[in-house]
């Protein structure tokens, strides 16, 4: 899912309000981590909203680590070509 604030409304606090509503939603109260993908230029905005950069590494139950690969599913009805 992509959520984008329309250019004329950027700077009005809508993005910050939306993120606050998401991270404080009761249905997400049990989550340990909430991740998002963003463009490099938006990192400072998300950092100001409490997000932090993270490595794509998972800690394994045996104490090891494994690099993760970001992936996406593009449904058969989509006009988007997979890369």
Protein Blocks (a to p, Z undefined) as FASTA:
>chain_A
ZZdddfklgonlmmmmmmmmmmmpmklmmpmbdcddddfklmmmmmmnopacdddddddf
kopacdddddddddfkbcbdcZZ
